[in-house]
């Protein structure tokens, strides 16, 4: 269970309620908000099961104004227009697995942020 939070409004309490959480979680109990979704905001177009784990992946998140587009390995997973959170830093997440189960390792490589 991991993710990338964008437009974090409160850096002391980083959560999906105060930012957009782009999910990285292949075995989430509710697959529509699994890998490539924006938790509780924009489900994936097609649920992804066990696609990202165990290999390097490229996730692209484009947030311009209210439009957010998420791509995983070049394939668009979700797109939404939502103006709730207008600006803020990013945060990288590592969390426990299902019902507190120990998750596997998460590694980040070549994290790039570009002003558009």
HELIX and SHEET records of a PDB file:
HELIX    1   1 UNK A   31  UNK A   33  5                                   3    
HELIX    2   2 UNK A   98  UNK A  100  5                                   3    
SHEET    1   A 3 UNK A  20  UNK A  24  0                                        
SHEET    2   A 3 UNK A   2  UNK A   8 -1                                        
SHEET    3   A 3 UNK A  89  UNK A  94 -1                                        
SHEET    1   B 3 UNK A  59  UNK A  64  0                                        
SHEET    2   B 3 UNK A  67  UNK A  72 -1                                        
SHEET    3   B 3 UNK A  75  UNK A  81 -1                                        
END                                                                             
